[in-house]
Amino acid sequence: VSNAGVGMAGPLECQSLAAMQSLMDTNFFGLVRLVKEVLPDMKRRRGGHIVVISSIMGLQGIVFNDIYAASKFAVEGFCESLVVQALRFNVAISLVEPGPVTTEFEAKLYEEAERADYSRTDPETADIFTNVYLRNSKDVFASLGQTPEDIAEHTLRVIEAARPPFRHQTNAAYTPLAALKQADPSGALLTAAFSKLVFKYGAVLRLGLR
């Protein structure tokens, strides 16, 4: 089970390349290093199961989570490319894709975001992040957040499955996101929906979540 991960949220201009590279080293290359270690023996034995804790953000990018989403997209692409070869050797690969999970991980991210320096971005972007994104995000976690125990139960079901799924989403509330993206390959439908939710109907979104 590959579960190591770090988060990053905020305006792109305020994030250093070194911090981005560190995140990718944990979230993506940490997984790659693990798979390189365990896969050869699984192939020799012609049996095994690699379970990767991904994220709904590996399927859909979320505003101000550019680098974190990129790392999870990399995880998804890596596993999607590898799974066909792995199946030839009777090795299963499963991606567990949680939505928001209420842990110290997220609390720490909020604390860092609230005291960060936003002088490297324009005032409008800084205002959108601190007064729109952070507020909406807290409502999302309060309304839709799962517990770590819930994610553990989902992961256990994937591990014990007679025919392990390649992808397993833990929060049904996020299924429409994936469906919208598949429904319109151009991306226009989902982009417009997100834009309106954040900038035009933010109050309705927060009311609905509460």
C-alpha positions in Angstrom: 0.0 0.0 0.0 1.5 3.3 -1.1 0.1 6.1 1.1 2.8 8.8 1.6 1.7 12.2 0.5 2.1 15.9 1.2 -0.2 18.8 0.2 0.2 22.2 -1.3 -2.5 24.9 -1.9 -2.3 28.5 -2.8 -1.6 30.9 -5.7 1.1 29.5 -8.1 3.2 32.6 -7.9 3.7 32.2 -4.2 5.0 28.6 -4.3 8.7 27.9 -4.9 10.0 25.4 -7.4 11.9 23.7 -4.6 8.7 23.1 -2.7 7.0 21.8 -5.9 9.9 19.4 -6.6 9.8 18.2 -3.0 6.0 17.5 -3.2 6.5 15.6 -6.5 9.4 13.6 -4.9 7.0 12.3 -2.2 3.7 12.0 -4.0 4.9 10.7 -7.3 8.5 9.5 -7.2 7.9 7.9 -3.7 5.3 5.7 -5.4 7.7 5.0 -8.3 10.5 3.9 -6.0 8.1 1.6 -4.1 6.8 -0.1 -7.2 10.3 -0.6 -8.6 11.1 -2.5 -5.4 8.1 -4.7 -5.2 7.0 -5.3 -8.8 9.9 -7.5 -10.0 9.3 -10.1 -7.2 5.5 -10.0 -7.8 6.1 -10.7 -11.5 8.4 -13.6 -10.7 5.8 -15.1 -8.4 3.0 -14.2 -10.8 0.9 -12.7 -8.1 0.5 -9.6 -6.0 -1.6 -6.5 -5.4 -0.3 -2.9 -5.3 -2.8 -0.4 -3.7 -2.2 3.3 -4.3 -3.9 6.0 -2.3 -4.6 8.6 -5.0 -7.2 11.3 -4.8 -10.3 12.6 -6.6 -7.8 15.4 -7.6 -6.1 12.7 -9.8 -9.2 12.8 -11.9 -10.2 16.5 -11.7 -8.0 19.5 -10.9 -9.3 21.9 -8.2 -8.6 25.6 -8.2 -5.5 26.6 -6.2 -4.4 23.0 -5.9 -2.4 23.1 -9.1 0.8 21.2 -8.0 -0.9 18.7 -5.7 -3.4 17.8 -8.5 -0.5 17.5 -11.0 1.2 15.0 -8.7 -2.0 12.9 -8.4 -2.5 13.1 -12.2 1.0 11.8 -12.5 0.1 8.9 -10.1 -3.0 8.1 -12.1 -1.1 8.1 -15.5 1.7 6.0 -14.1 -0.7 3.4 -12.8 -2.9 3.4 -15.8 0.1 2.8 -18.0 1.5 0.1 -15.8 -1.6 -1.9 -15.1 -1.9 -3.6 -18.4 1.7 -5.0 -18.1 1.0 -5.9 -14.5 -2.1 -7.9 -15.3 -0.1 -10.0 -17.7 1.8 -11.3 -14.6 -1.4 -11.6 -12.5 -0.5 -8.5 -10.5 -3.3 -6.2 -9.6 -3.0 -2.4 -9.3 -5.8 -0.4 -7.5 -6.2 3.3 -7.1 -8.2 4.4 -4.0 -9.5 7.9 -4.8 -10.8 9.8 -1.7 -12.4 13.2 -1.7 -11.7 15.4 1.3 -10.5 13.5 4.4 -10.6 15.3 7.8 -7.2 14.8 9.3 -4.3 16.9 10.8 -2.9 16.9 7.2 -5.7 19.3 6.1 -5.6 21.3 9.3 -1.9 21.9 8.9 -2.4 23.0 5.3 -5.0 25.6 6.4 -2.7 26.9 9.1 0.1 27.4 6.7 -2.2 29.0 4.1 -3.6 31.5 6.6 -0.2 32.8 7.6 1.5 32.6 4.2 2.9 35.6 2.3 0.9 36.5 -0.7 2.9 39.5 -1.8 4.2 37.7 -4.9 0.7 37.6 -6.4 -1.8 40.3 -7.3 -4.3 41.5 -4.6 -7.3 40.1 -6.5 -5.8 36.6 -6.6 -4.8 36.8 -2.9 -8.3 37.9 -2.0 -9.9 35.0 -4.0 -7.7 32.5 -2.3 -8.1 33.7 1.3 -11.7 34.9 1.2 -13.3 32.5 -1.4 -11.2 29.3 -1.7 -10.3 28.9 2.0 -13.8 29.6 3.2 -15.5 27.3 0.6 -12.9 24.6 1.2 -13.6 24.5 5.0 -17.3 24.2 4.2 -16.6 21.3 1.8 -14.6 19.5 4.4 -17.2 20.1 7.1 -20.0 18.8 4.9 -18.4 16.1 2.7 -15.2 15.1 4.6 -14.6 11.5 5.4 -12.7 10.1 8.4 -9.4 8.3 8.1 -11.1 5.2 9.5 -13.7 5.3 6.6 -10.9 5.5 4.0 -9.2 2.6 5.8 -12.4 0.5 5.5 -12.6 1.3 1.8 -9.0 0.3 1.3 -9.5 -2.9 3.1 -12.4 -3.8 0.9 -10.2 -3.1 -2.2 -7.5 -5.3 -0.7 -9.9 -8.2 0.1 -11.8 -8.0 -3.2 -11.8 -11.3 -5.2 -11.3 -9.1 -8.4 -9.7 -5.9 -7.2 -10.9 -2.8 -9.1 -8.5 -0.5 -10.8 -10.2 2.6 -9.5 -12.3 2.9 -6.4 -13.8 6.3 -5.4 -14.6 6.5 -1.7 -17.1 9.4 -1.8 -20.2 9.2 -3.9 -20.6 13.0 -3.8 -17.7 13.3 -6.2 -19.0 10.9 -8.9 -20.7 13.7 -10.8 -17.4 15.4 -11.3 -15.9 12.4 -13.1 -19.2 11.9 -15.0 -19.1 15.6 -16.2 -15.6 15.2 -17.4 -16.3 12.1 -19.4 -19.5 13.6 -20.8 -17.7 16.5 -22.5 -14.2 15.7 -23.7 -13.6 19.3 -24.6 -13.7 20.2 -20.9 -15.9 23.2 -21.5 -18.9 21.9 -19.5 -16.9 21.1 -16.3 -14.8 24.3 -16.5 -17.9 26.5 -16.9 -19.6 24.7 -14.0 -16.7 25.1 -11.6 -16.2 28.8 -12.6 -19.9 29.6 -11.9 -19.9 27.7 -8.6 -16.8 29.6 -7.4 -17.3 33.1 -8.8 -21.1 33.5 -9.5 -22.9 31.2 -7.1 -20.5 30.9 -4.2 -23.2 31.8 -1.7 -25.5 29.1 -3.0 -22.6 26.6 -2.9 -21.9 27.4 0.7 -25.5 27.3 1.7 -26.0 23.9 -0.1 -22.9 22.5 1.7 -24.2 23.6 5.1 
